[in-house]
Amino acid sequence: MSSVVLLPYAPSSVAVARQRLSTDLHDCGVFAAAIDDAVLVVSELLSNALRHAHPLPSGMVKVAWLRNDDHIEVAVSDGGAATEPRAGRPTLSSLGGRGLGIVEYVAESWGVRHDGDTTTVWAILPAPNGTGNGMNGQVAALREAG
């Protein structure tokens, strides 16, 4: 399963991306906690793009996701910025700067790709099905054994 969504370069696009991703992953049977993690990561990546980068030449930002087996890759593409995306180490009193640190904590890996004037920040997360492997499968096995 894969999706690519072009969204306006506007804060309202974060909610649209979250909803689309959540619905797609739910429809694929992904475990609820994994959906929550993927939605959190997309929110952080898209918010950072809107805050720190320029839109694509179309005036939009691109959000994409690809699910393979037990993983999902999410990516946000924009028109680049003056600085390279990196996880910060803010002080306790800082009002921001934690987004990529959260991505770094939740994702198995993340990084940045450049293609001309386009910058894509991507992350790979575990995305097990809600049945079979994972917690639901373990709970069902315990119920059967008990």
C-alpha positions in Angstrom: 0.0 0.0 0.0 1.3 3.4 -0.9 -0.1 6.9 -1.1 1.1 10.3 -2.2 -0.8 13.4 -1.3 0.0 17.0 -2.4 -1.2 19.4 0.2 -1.3 23.2 0.4 1.6 24.8 2.2 -0.6 25.7 5.2 -1.0 24.5 8.8 -4.4 23.0 8.0 -2.6 20.4 5.9 -1.2 18.7 9.0 -4.7 17.5 10.0 -5.5 16.4 6.5 -2.3 14.3 6.3 -2.9 12.8 9.7 -6.5 11.7 8.8 -5.5 10.3 5.4 -2.6 8.3 6.9 -4.6 7.0 9.8 -7.5 5.9 7.6 -5.2 4.1 5.1 -3.3 2.3 7.8 -6.5 1.3 9.6 -7.9 0.0 6.4 -4.8 -2.2 6.0 -5.2 -3.6 9.5 -2.2 -2.0 11.1 -2.0 -2.2 14.9 -3.5 0.9 16.5 -0.4 1.9 18.4 1.7 1.7 15.2 -0.9 4.0 13.5 -0.6 6.5 16.3 3.3 6.5 16.0 3.1 7.0 12.2 0.6 9.8 12.5 2.8 11.5 15.2 5.9 11.3 12.9 4.0 12.6 9.9 2.7 15.5 12.0 6.3 16.4 13.2 7.8 16.1 9.7 5.1 18.2 8.1 5.0 20.8 10.8 8.8 21.2 10.5 8.5 21.6 6.7 5.8 24.3 7.1 7.8 26.1 9.8 11.3 25.9 8.4 11.2 25.2 4.6 9.8 26.6 1.4 7.0 25.0 -0.5 7.6 22.9 -3.6 7.6 25.0 -6.9 3.8 24.1 -7.1 3.2 25.9 -3.8 2.5 22.6 -2.2 4.1 20.0 0.1 4.1 16.3 -0.6 3.4 13.7 2.0 3.9 10.1 1.0 3.8 6.7 2.8 4.6 3.2 1.8 3.8 0.1 3.8 5.9 -3.1 3.2 5.4 -6.2 5.3 5.8 -5.0 8.9 7.2 -1.5 8.3 6.0 1.8 7.0 8.0 4.6 5.4 6.6 8.1 5.7 8.1 11.1 3.9 7.5 14.8 3.6 9.0 16.7 0.6 9.3 20.4 0.4 11.3 23.1 -1.4 14.2 23.0 1.0 15.5 25.4 3.6 18.6 27.3 4.5 19.5 24.7 7.1 19.6 20.9 7.1 17.0 19.1 9.2 18.5 17.6 12.4 17.4 16.5 15.8 18.0 19.3 18.3 18.8 19.1 22.0 16.6 21.9 23.4 16.8 23.0 27.0 14.0 22.1 29.4 12.6 25.7 29.1 12.7 25.8 25.2 9.4 26.2 23.6 10.3 24.1 20.5 13.0 22.1 18.9 11.8 18.6 20.0 10.1 17.4 16.8 13.0 15.5 15.1 14.1 14.2 18.5 10.6 12.7 18.8 10.9 11.2 15.3 14.4 9.9 16.2 12.9 8.2 19.3 9.8 6.7 17.7 11.2 5.7 14.3 13.6 2.8 13.6 15.5 5.2 11.3 15.1 8.5 9.6 17.0 10.7 7.3 17.1 13.4 4.6 17.3 13.1 0.8 18.0 15.9 -1.6 16.9 15.9 -5.3 17.6 19.3 -6.8 15.7 21.9 -5.0 13.5 19.3 -3.2 14.2 18.1 0.3 12.6 14.9 1.6 12.7 14.0 5.2 11.7 10.3 5.7 11.3 7.9 8.6 10.8 4.1 8.8 8.6 2.8 11.6 7.4 -0.7 12.6 3.8 -1.2 11.4 2.6 -4.7 12.4 -0.9 -5.9 11.6 -3.5 -5.7 14.3 -4.0 -9.4 14.1 -1.5 -12.3 13.9 1.9 -11.0 15.0 2.1 -8.3 17.6 0.2 -7.6 20.8 -3.3 -8.6 19.5 -1.9 -12.0 18.4 -0.2 -12.4 21.8 -3.4 -11.5 23.7 -5.5 -13.9 21.6 -2.9 -16.7 22.2 -3.1 -16.0 26.0 -6.9 -16.1 25.9 -6.9 -19.5 24.1 -4.3 -20.9 26.5 -6.2 -19.7 29.6 
